[in-house]
Amino acid sequence: MKTKVSPALTNRIILLGASNLTLSLRLAIQAMQRQLDSPSEVLVAVGHGRAYGICSSVMRRKLPGILESGLWTQLAASQPLPSYALLTDIGNDILYELLPGQILSSIERCIDQLQQQSAQVVMTNLPLASIESLTERRYLFFRNIFYPFCQLPRDITVQRARELHAGLVALAARKDITLYEQDPRWFGPDGIHVDYWKRQAFYEDVVRFFEVLESQSLKANSINRESLDWLQRPTFAFKTLFGFDLHCPQPSGFLTNDSSVCKY
């Protein structure tokens, strides 16, 4: 049975990512709504250390891989709306020691499900130049902080990043989606996280690549200039914390412009 969508919702925004998107979720939504109309039904699968194809664990909190999250069931059951999807923060799976082919398979399955719902897809590639610029010392320092379980040496990680980067280029061409190449100027010293002071400008640059009708863009620009704030921050639909499974009904988050947020 199809889930009833409020007539007030004008579009659907789908956001898939990890730490960068988690830290900038409100900014990313606002940047997209400045291109689109609002309010929106927002479906997100995010989380620090989140992977696309494997369960991830950070500070005793476990989340399923994005591909296995409840977002896809929600999306399939939703009423048709103009839909816009951003896939970003691809690469954590490398540090979970998945091979590039395995990661590409997970990303392709995500894209297939998005395109089945006629979503327009923009995907960011790996920040390869930033990753390659990491010295051995910096690489080990940040790897031990963010991925203490990982034993991959720098040369193997960089080689797999190169293979994944090339694979995403080919995948984007095959699936006819927009691929955003990330300029190293956006990133901080760890090579993978967007600099705090550049986050808003980064997402505004990314969302320029969504194609919207001129009438939509004009309307969005006329009504979305105000700052967007949380009325209620979203909570994961499912996570495991200290060994306990926790569930939360969705949508669990709400914004001041009446947009709803489902977090998976």
PAZAPA-4460 file (N, C-alpha, C; in steps of 0.05 Angstrom, whole numbers, plus 32768, in hexadecimal, padded with zeros to 4 digits):
% residues 264
    n_x    n_y    n_z   ca_x   ca_y   ca_z    c_x    c_y    c_z   seq   type   mol
   8011   7FE8   8000   8000   8000   8000   8012   8019   8000     1      M     A
   800A   802C   7FF0   801A   8045   7FEE   8016   8057   8006     2      K     A
   802C   8063   800F   802A   8075   8026   801F   8090   801C     3      T     A
   800B   809B   802A   8000   80B4   8022   8013   80CB   8028     4      K     A
   8016   80DC   8014   8028   80F3   8017   8017   810C   8018     5      V     A
   801D   811E   802B   800F   8137   802D   8011   8146   8013     6      S     A
   7FFA   8152   800A   7FFB   8162   7FF2   800E   817A   7FF4     7      P     A
   8014   8182   800D   8026   8199   8011   8043   8193   8008     8      A     A
   804A   8179   8007   8065   8172   8000   8068   8173   7FE1     9      L     A
   807C   8182   7FD8   807E   8188   7FBB   8093   8176   7FAE    10      T     A
   80A5   816A   7FBD   80BA   815A   7FB1   80C6   8147   7FC6    11      N     A
   80D7   8135   7FBC   80E4   8122   7FCF   8102   8126   7FCB    12      R     A
   8110   812A   7FE1   812E   812C   7FE2   8139   8113   7FEF    13      I     A
   814B   8106   7FE2   8157   80ED   7FEC   8175   80F2   7FEF    14      I     A
   817F   80EE   8007   819B   80F4   800D   81A9   80DB   8019    15      L     A
   81BE   80D2   800C   81CD   80BB   8014   81EA   80C3   8019    16      L     A
   81F4   80BD   8031   8210   80C5   8037   8219   80BC   8052    17      G     A
   822F   80C8   805B   823B   80C0   8075   8240   80D9   8085    18      A     A
   8259   80DD   808E   825F   80F2   80A1   825A   810E   8097    19      S     A
   8263   8113   807E   825F   812E   8073   8242   8136   8072    20      N     A
   8231   8124   8068   8215   8129   8066   8208   812B   8082    21      L     A
   8211   811A   8094   8206   811B   80B0   820B   8136   80BD    22      T     A
   8224   8140   80BA   822B   815A   80C6   821D   8171   80B9    23      L     A
   8214   816E   80A0   8209   8184   8090   81ED   817F   8086    24      S     A
   81DE   816E   8094   81C4   8165   8089   81B2   817D   8084    25      L     A
   81AF   818E   8098   819D   81A5   8094   81A7   81B7   807D    26      R     A
   81C1   81BC   807C   81CC   81CC   8066   81C7   81C0   804B    27      L     A
   81CA   81A5   8049   81C5   8198   8030   81A8   819A   8027    28      A     A
   8196   8196   803A   8179   8198   8034   8173   81B4   802B    29      I     A
   817D   81C8   8039   8178   81E4   8032   8183   81EB   8017    30      Q     A
   819B   81E1   8011   81A7   81E6   7FF7   8196   81DB   7FE0    31      A     A
   818C   81C3   7FE4   817B   81B6   7FD0   8160   81C5   7FCD    32      M     A
   8155   81CE   7FE3   813B   81DC   7FE2   813E   81F8   7FD6    33      Q     A
   8155   8203   7FD6   815A   821C   7FC8   8159   8218   7FA9    34      R     A
   815E   81FF   7FA1   815B   81F9   7F84   813F   81F0   7F7D    35      Q     A
   8131   81E4   7F91   8117   81D8   7F8D   8102   81E8   7F9C    36      L     A
   80E9   81DE   7F9A   80D4   81E8   7FAA   80D4   81DA   7FC5    37      D     A
   80C4   81E2   7FD8   80C2   81D5   7FF2   80A6   81DA   7FFC    38      S     A
   809D   81CB   8010   80AB   81B8   8021   80AF   819D   8012    39      P     A
   80C2   818D   801D   80CA   8174   8011   80C7   815D   8024    40      S     A
   80C3   8145   8018   80C6   812D   8027   80E4   8125   8024    41      E     A
   80F2   8124   803A   810F   811F   803A   8114   8103   8045    42      V     A
   8121   80F3   8035   8129   80D8   803D   8148   80D7   803E    43      L     A
   8153   80D1   8055   8170   80D1   8058   817A   80B7   8064    44      V     A
   8191   80AE   805A   81A0   8098   8066   81BC   80A3   806A    45      A     A
   81C3   80A9   8083   81DC   80B7   8089   81E8   80AA   80A2    46      V     A
   81FD   80B6   80AD   8209   80AC   80C5   8227   80AD   80C4    47      G     A
   8234   80B4   80DA   8251   80B4   80DB   825C   8098   80D5    48      H     A
   826F   8096   80C3   827B   807C   80BC   8269   806B   80AB    49      G     A
   8252   8076   80A1   823F   8065   8093   824A   805A   8079    50      R     A
   8244   8041   8073   824C   8034   805B   8234   802E   804A    51      A     A
   8238   802A   8031   8222   8023   801F   821C   8005   801F    52      Y     A
   8231   7FF5   8020   822C   7FD8   801D   8231   7FC6   8034    53      G     A
   8236   7FD2   804C   823C   7FC2   8063   8234   7FD0   807D    54      I     A
   822D   7FC1   8091   8226   7FCD   80AB   823E   7FDC   80B6    55      C     A
   8239   7FF4   80C2   824F   8004   80CD   824B   8008   80EB    56      S     A
   8261   800A   80F9   825F   800E   8116   8271   8025   811F    57      S     A
   8266   8038   812D   8275   804F   8138   826C   8054   8155    58      V     A
   827F   8053   8167   8279   8059   8183   8261   8048   818D    59      M     A
   8262   802E   8189   824D   801B   8193   8232   801E   8185    60      R     A
   8231   802F   8170   8219   8032   8161   821C   8024   8146    61      R     A
   8209   8013   813F   820B   8005   8126   81F3   800D   8114    62      K     A
   81F9   800F   80FA   81E5   8016   80E6   81E8   8002   80CF    63      L     A
   81D2   7FFA   80C3   81D4   7FE9   80AB   81E0   7FF9   8094    64      P     A
   81EB   7FEB   8080   81F4   7FF8   8068   81DE   8007   805B    65      G     A
   81E4   801D   804E   81CF   802D   8041   81BE   801D   802F    66      I     A
   81CA   800A   8020   81BB   7FF9   800E   81A6   7FE8   801C    67      L     A
   81AC   7FE1   8035   819A   7FD0   8045   8188   7FDF   8058    68      E     A
   8188   7FFA   8056   8178   800A   8069   815B   800A   8061    69      S     A
   814A   8013   8074   812E   8014   806F   8125   802A   805C    70      G     A
   8138   803B   8053   8130   8050   8040   8123   8045   8027    71      L     A
   812D   802F   801D   8123   8024   8004   8107   801A   8005    72      W     A
   8100   800E   801C   80E4   8006   8020   80D2   801E   8021    73      T     A
   80DA   8033   802F   80CB   804C   8030   80C8   8058   8015    74      Q     A
   80DD   8059   8006   80DD   8065   7FEB   80CA   8056   7FD8    75      L     A
   80CB   803C   7FD9   80BA   802C   7FC7   809D   802F   7FCE    76      A     A
   8096   8035   7FE8   807B   8037   7FF0   8070   8054   7FEE    77      A     A
   8080   8066   7FE6   8078   8082   7FE5   8069   808A   7FCC    78      S     A
   8058   809D   7FCE   8049   80A8   7FB7   805D   80B6   7FA5    79      Q     A
   8058   80B6   7F8B   806A   80C4   7F78   806D   80E2   7F7F    80      P     A
   8085   80EC   7F7F   808B   8108   7F82   80A4   810D   7F71    81      L     A
   80A8   8125   7F67   80C2   812C   7F5A   80D8   8127   7F6F    82      P     A
   80EB   8116   7F67   80FF   810C   7F7A   811B   8113   7F71    83      S     A
   812C   811B   7F85   8147   8124   7F80   8159   8116   7F94    84      Y     A
   816D   8107   7F8B   817E   80F7   7F9D   819B   80FF   7F9A    85      A     A
   81A8   8102   7FB1   81C4   8107   7FB3   81D2   80F0   7FC0    86      L     A
   81E5   80E3   7FB2   81F6   80CE   7FBD   8211   80DA   7FC2    87      L     A
   821A   80D9   7FDB   8234   80E5   7FE1   8243   80D5   7FF7    88      T     A
   825A   80DE   7FFF   826A   80D1   8013   8270   80B4   800C    89      D     A
   8275   80AF   7FF3   827B   8093   7FEA   8299   808E   7FF0    90      I     A
   829F   8078   7FFC   82BB   8071   8001   82C0   8065   801C    91      G     A
   82AE   8068   8030   82B3   805C   804A   82B6   803E   8047    92      N     A
   82A7   8032   8033   82A9   8015   8030   82C5   800B   802B    93      D     A
   82D6   801C   801F   82F2   8014   801A   82FF   800E   8035    94      I     A
   82FB   8020   8049   8308   801C   8063   82FB   8006   8073    95      L     A
   82E3   7FFC   806A   82D8   7FE4   8075   82E1   7FCB   8065    96      Y     A
   82F4   7FD0   8053   8303   7FBC   8044   82F2   7FAE   802F    97      E     A
   82DD   7FBB   8025   82CF   7FB1   800E   82DF   7FB9   7FF5    98      L     A
   82DD   7FA8   7FE0   82EB   7FAD   7FC7   82DB   7FC1   7FB6    99      L     A
   82E9   7FCF   7FA4   82DB   7FE2   7F93   82C3   7FD6   7F84   100      P     A
   82C5   7FBE   7F7A   82AF   7FB1   7F6C   8297   7FAD   7F7E   101      G     A
   829C   7FA6   7F97   8286   7FA2   7FAA   8278   7FBD   7FB0   102      Q     A
   8288   7FD2   7FB3   827C   7FEC   7FB8   826C   7FF6   7FA1   103      I     A
   8277   7FF3   7F89   8268   7FFC   7F71   824E   7FED   7F6E   104      L     A
   824E   7FD4   7F75   8235   7FC4   7F73   8220   7FD0   7F86   105      S     A
   8228   7FD8   7F9E   8215   7FE4   7FB1   820A   7FFE   7FA7   106      S     A
   821C   800F   7F9D   8214   8029   7F92   8201   8026   7F7B   107      I     A
   8207   8013   7F69   81F6   800F   7F52   81DA   8006   7F5A   108      E     A
   81D8   7FF5   7F6E   81BE   7FEC   7F78   81AE   8003   7F84   109      R     A
   81BC   8016   7F92   81AF   802E   7F9C   81A4   803F   7F85   110      C     A
   81B5   8043   7F70   81AC   8053   7F5A   8195   8046   7F4B   111      I     A
   8196   802C   7F48   817F   801E   7F3B   8165   8023   7F49   112      D     A
   8165   8021   7F64   814D   8025   7F73   8143   8042   7F71   113      Q     A
   8156   8055   7F71   814E   8071   7F6E   8142   8076   7F52   114      L     A
   814E   806B   7F3E   8144   806F   7F23   8129   8061   7F1E   115      Q     A
   8124   804C   7F2C   810A   803F   7F2B   80F4   8051   7F34   116      Q     A
   80FB   8064   7F46   80E8   8078   7F50   80EB   8092   7F41   117      Q     A
   80F8   8092   7F2A   80FC   80A9   7F18   810A   80C0   7F26   118      S     A
   811B   80BA   7F39   812A   80CF   7F47   8141   80D9   7F35   119      A     A
   8145   80F3   7F36   815D   80FF   7F29   8174   80FB   7F3D   120      Q     A
   818B   80F1   7F33   81A1   80E9   7F44   81BA   80F9   7F3E   121      V     A
   81C6   8105   7F54   81E0   8111   7F52   81F2   8102   7F66   122      V     A
   8209   80FA   7F5D   821B   80EA   7F6E   8236   80F8   7F6F   123      M     A
   8242   80FA   7F87   825D   8105   7F8A   8271   80EE   7F87   124      T     A
   8287   80F4   7F79   829C   80E0   7F77   82AF   80E2   7F90   125      N     A
   82C1   80CF   7F93   82D4   80D1   7FA9   82E6   80EA   7FA5   126      L     A
   82ED   80F7   7FBB   8300   810D   7FB9   831C   8103   7FB5   127      P     A
   8321   80F8   7F9D   833A   80E8   7F99   8353   80F9   7F9D   128      L     A
   8353   8112   7F93   836B   8122   7F96   8372   8127   7FB3   129      A     A
   835D   812B   7FC4   8362   812F   7FE0   836C   8116   7FEE   130      S     A
   8361   80FF   7FE5   836A   80E5   7FF1   8388   80E0   7FE9   131      I     A
   838E   80E5   7FCF   83A9   80E0   7FC6   83BD   80F2   7FD3   132      E     A
   83B4   810A   7FDC   83C7   811D   7FE8   83CF   8116   8005   133      S     A
   83C1   8103   8011   83C7   80FB   802C   83E3   80EE   802E   134      L     A
   83F3   80F8   8040   840D   80EB   8045   8408   80D2   8055   135      T     A
   841C   80C1   8056   841A   80A8   8066   8413   80AF   8083   136      E     A
   8420   80C3   808E   841B   80CA   80AA   83FF   80D4   80AF   137      R     A
   83F5   80E6   809D   83DA   80F0   80A0   83C5   80DA   809C   138      R     A
   83CB   80C9   8088   83B8   80B3   8082   83B5   80A1   809B   139      Y     A
   83CB   8099   80A7   83CA   8087   80BE   83BC   8095   80D6   140      L     A
   83C2   80AF   80D9   83B6   80BE   80F0   8398   80BE   80ED   141      F     A
   838D   80C6   80D6   8370   80C7   80D3   8363   80AC   80D1   142      F     A
   8371   8099   80C5   8366   807E   80C4   8362   8073   80DF   143      R     A
   8375   8077   80F1   8374   806C   810C   835E   807A   811D   144      N     A
   8358   8093   8116   8343   80A2   8124   8327   8099   811A   145      I     A
   8323   8099   8100   8308   8094   80F5   8303   8077   80F0   146      F     A
   8318   8067   80EA   8314   804B   80E4   8328   803A   80F3   147      Y     A
   8326   8039   810E   833A   802C   811E   833C   800E   8119   148      P     A
   8327   8002   810D   8327   7FE5   8107   8335   7FDF   80ED   149      F     A
   833B   7FF3   80DD   8346   7FEF   80C2   8364   7FED   80C3   150      C     A
   836F   7FDA   80B3   838C   7FD5   80B2   8397   7FDA   8096   151      Q     A
   8386   7FE5   8083   838F   7FE9   8068   83A6   7FFE   8067   152      L     A
   83BC   7FF8   805A   83D1   800C   8057   83C8   8022   8043   153      P     A
   83D6   8038   8043   83CF   804E   8032   83CE   8047   8015   154      R     A
   83E3   8039   800B   83E4   8034   7FEE   83CD   8023   7FE4   155      D     A
   83C4   8010   7FF4   83AD   8000   7FEB   8393   8010   7FEC   156      I     A
   8390   8020   8001   8378   8032   8003   8377   8045   7FEB   157      T     A
   838D   8051   7FE5   838D   8064   7FCE   8388   8056   7FB4   158      V     A
   8394   803E   7FB0   838F   802F   7F98   8371   8028   7F95   159      Q     A
   8365   801F   7FAB   8349   8018   7FAA   8337   8031   7FA5   160      R     A
   8340   8047   7FB1   8331   8060   7FAC   8332   8068   7F8E   161      A     A
   8349   8064   7F82   834C   806A   7F65   833A   8058   7F55   162      R     A
   8339   803E   7F5C   8328   802C   7F4D   830B   8032   7F50   163      E     A
   8303   803A   7F69   82E7   8041   7F6E   82E0   805B   7F60   164      L     A
   82F2   806E   7F60   82ED   8087   7F52   82E8   8082   7F35   165      H     A
   82F9   8072   7F28   82F5   806C   7F0C   82DB   805D   7F07   166      A     A
   82D5   804B   7F19   82BC   803B   7F17   82A3   804C   7F19   167      G     A
   82A4   8061   7F2A   828D   8073   7F2D   8289   8084   7F14   168      L     A
   82A0   808B   7F07   829E   809A   7EEE   828F   8089   7ED9   169      V     A
   8297   8070   7ED7   828A   805E   7EC3   826D   8058   7ECB   170      A     A
   8268   8055   7EE4   824C   804F   7EED   823A   8067   7EE8   171      L     A
   8243   807F   7EED   8233   8097   7EE8   822C   8099   7ECB   172      A     A
   8240   8094   7EBA   823B   8095   7E9D   8226   8080   7E94   173      A     A
   8229   8068   7E9F   8217   8052   7E98   81FB   8057   7EA1   174      R     A
   81F8   8063   7EB8   81DD   8068   7EC4   81D2   8083   7EBC   175      K     A
   81E2   8093   7EAE   81DA   80AD   7EA5   81D2   80BF   7EBC   176      D     A
   81E3   80C0   7ED0   81DF   80D2   7EE7   81F6   80E6   7EE8   177      I     A
   81F1   80FC   7EF7   8206   8111   7EFA   821A   8109   7F0F   178      T     A
   8234   810B   7F08   8249   8105   7F1A   8258   811F   7F20   179      L     A
   825A   8126   7F3A   8267   813E   7F43   8283   8137   7F4D   180      Y     A
   8297   8142   7F3F   82B3   813E   7F47   82BA   8152   7F5D   181      E     A
   82C4   8149   7F73   82C9   815A   7F8A   82E5   8166   7F8A   182      Q     A
   82E5   8181   7F8A   82FE   8190   7F8A   830B   818E   7FA5   183      D     A
   8325   8189   7FA7   8333   8187   7FC1   8331   81A0   7FD2   184      P     A
   832A   81B7   7FC6   8328   81D0   7FD6   8312   81CE   7FEC   185      R     A
   82FF   81BC   7FE8   82E9   81BA   7FFC   82F2   81AC   8015   186      W     A
   8307   819C   8015   830C   8189   802A   8321   8192   803E   187      F     A
   831E   8188   8057   8330   818D   806D   8348   817C   806C   188      G     A
   8358   817C   8081   8372   816D   8082   8370   814F   8080   189      P     A
   8358   8144   8086   8356   8127   8084   834F   811D   8068   190      D     A
   834A   812F   8056   8345   8128   803A   832A   811E   8033   191      G     A
   8318   811A   8046   82FE   810E   8041   82E7   811E   804C   192      I     A
   82EC   812F   8060   82D7   813F   806C   82D8   815C   8061   193      H     A
   82C0   8166   8059   82BF   8181   8050   82C5   8194   8067   194      V     A
   82D6   81A8   8061   82DD   81BC   8075   82C4   81C9   8081   195      D     A
   82C4   81CC   809B   82AC   81D6   80AA   82A2   81F0   809E   196      Y     A
   82B3   8203   8097   82AB   821D   808D   82A3   821D   8070   197      W     A
   82A6   8207   8062   82A0   8205   8046   8287   81F4   8041   198      K     A
   827B   81E9   8055   8265   81D6   8051   824E   81E1   8042   199      R     A
   8245   81F9   8049   822E   8205   803B   8235   8209   801E   200      Q     A
   824C   8215   8018   8253   821A   7FFC   8257   8200   7FED   201      A     A
   8261   81EB   7FFA   8264   81D1   7FEC   824A   81C6   7FE3   202      F     A
   8236   81C5   7FF5   821C   81B9   7FED   820D   81CB   7FD9   203      Y     A
   8210   81E5   7FDB   8204   81F6   7FC7   8211   81F1   7FAC   204      E     A
   822B   81EB   7FAB   8238   81E5   7F92   822E   81CA   7F86   205      D     A
   822B   81B6   7F98   8222   819C   7F8F   8206   819D   7F83   206      V     A
   81F4   81AA   7F91   81D8   81A8   7F89   81D2   81B9   7F6F   207      V     A
   81E5   81C9   7F66   81E1   81D7   7F4D   81DE   81C3   7F36   208      R     A
   81E6   81AB   7F3A   81E5   8197   7F24   81CB   8189   7F22   209      F     A
   81B8   818E   7F34   819D   8184   7F30   818F   8195   7F1B   210      F     A
   8182   8188   7F08   8173   8196   7EF4   8156   819A   7EFD   211      E     A
   814D   81B3   7EFF   8132   81B9   7F07   8125   81CB   7EF3   212      V     A
   810B   81CB   7EF2   80FD   81DD   7EE0   8102   81FA   7EEA   213      L     A
   8103   820C   7ED7   8108   8228   7EDE   80F3   8233   7EF0   214      E     A
   80DA   822B   7EEC   80C4   8234   7EFE   80C8   822B   7F1A   215      S     A
   80D2   8212   7F1E   80D8   8207   7F38   80EE   8218   7F46   216      Q     A
   8103   821D   7F36   811A   822B   7F41   8113   8248   7F4A   217      S     A
   8103   8255   7F39   80FA   8270   7F40   80E9   8270   7F59   218      L     A
   80D7   825D   7F5B   80C6   825B   7F73   80D6   8255   7F8C   219      K     A
   80E9   8242   7F89   80FA   823B   7F9F   810A   8253   7FA9   220      A     A
   8116   8262   7F96   8126   8279   7F9E   8116   828E   7FAC   221      N     A
   80FC   828F   7FA5   80EB   82A4   7FB1   80E2   829D   7FCD   222      S     A
   80E2   8283   7FD5   80D7   827C   7FEF   80EB   826F   8001   223      I     A
   8103   8268   7FF8   8116   8259   8008   812E   8268   8010   224      N     A
   812C   8282   8013   8143   8292   801A   8147   8293   8039   225      R     A
   8132   828C   8048   8134   828C   8065   8145   8275   806E   226      E     A
   8151   8278   8085   8161   8262   8091   814F   824B   8099   227      S     A
   8158   8233   8094   8148   821B   809A   8152   8210   80B4   228      L     A
   813F   820B   80C7   8147   8200   80E1   8136   81E7   80E7   229      D     A
   8140   81D8   80FA   8132   81C0   8103   811C   81C7   8117   230      W     A
   8104   81BD   8112   80EF   81BC   8127   80F4   81A4   8138   231      L     A
   80FC   818E   812B   8103   8175   813A   8118   8167   812A   232      Q     A
   812E   8160   8136   8144   8152   8128   813C   8135   8124   233      R     A
   8143   812A   810D   813B   810E   8107   814C   80FA   8117   234      P     A
   813F   80E3   811C   814C   80CC   812A   814B   80B4   8118   235      T     A
   8160   80A3   8119   8162   808C   8108   8149   807A   810C   236      F     A
   813F   8070   80F5   8129   805D   80F6   8131   8043   8104   237      A     A
   814B   803C   80FF   8156   8024   810C   8174   8027   8110   238      F     A
   817C   8020   8128   8199   801F   812E   819D   800C   8145   239      K     A
   81B5   8002   8148   81BC   7FF2   815F   81D0   8002   8170   240      T     A
   81C9   8005   818A   81DA   8015   819C   81E0   8004   81B5   241      L     A
   81FA   7FFF   81B9   8202   7FEF   81D0   81F4   7FD4   81D0   242      F     A
   81F0   7FC9   81B8   81E4   7FAF   81B5   81C6   7FAE   81B5   243      G     A
   81B9   7FC5   81B9   819B   7FC6   81B9   8191   7FD2   819F   244      F     A
   817D   7FC5   8193   8171   7FCF   817B   815C   7FE4   8182   245      D     A
   815F   7FFB   8175   814D   8012   817B   813F   8019   8161   246      L     A
   8124   801E   8164   8113   8025   814D   8106   8040   8152   247      H     A
   8101   804E   813D   80F3   8068   813F   80E1   806B   8127   248      C     A
   80C7   8071   812B   80B5   8076   8114   80BE   808E   8103   249      P     A
   80B8   808C   80EA   80BF   80A2   80D7   80A7   80AE   80CA   250      Q     A
   80A7   80C8   80C3   80BE   80DA   80C5   80C2   80E2   80E2   251      P     A
   80DC   80E6   80E9   80E3   80EE   8104   80EE   810A   8106   252      S     A
   80F3   8116   80F0   80FE   8131   80F0   80EC   8145   80E1   253      G     A
   80EC   815E   80E9   80DB   8172   80DC   80EA   818D   80DC   254      F     A
   80E7   819B   80C5   80F4   81B4   80C1   80E0   81CB   80C1   255      L     A
   80EA   81E3   80C4   80D9   81FB   80C8   80C8   8201   80AF   256      T     A
   80CF   81F6   8098   80BF   81FA   8080   80AB   81E3   807A   257      N     A
   80A6   81D3   808F   8092   81BD   808D   809D   81A5   807F   258      D     A
   80B6   81A4   8078   80C2   818C   806D   80C4   8176   8083   259      S     A
   80C0   815D   807B   80C3   8147   808D   80DC   8137   8086   260      S     A
   80E9   812B   809A   8102   811D   8096   8100   8100   80A1   261      V     A
   8104   80ED   8090   8106   80D1   8098   8124   80C9   8098   262      C     A
   812E   80BE   80AE   814A   80B8   80B1   814E   809B   80B5   263      K     A
   815F   808F   80A3   8163   8072   80A3   8180   806B   80A7   264      Y     A
***
